[in-house]
């Protein structure tokens, strides 16, 4: 994974941790595509080491994640796809 993207995602997780901490959560829940398991697992380890906050990942297909969110299971953070340039 491109290091720039890795650090941008890490920064987004740190920002989300701020919101989670404000809500007195002790765990950051991240929903993301199964194809990103390796990259996000690495980001999660870095994040946990830097912040001390646990990260729980829900890796699955986009449709399955959408269905879970529609039924009320909500992540603290879920990355949005962007167009490549």
Order of alpha helices (4+ residues) and beta strands (2+ residues): alpha-beta-alpha-beta-alpha-beta
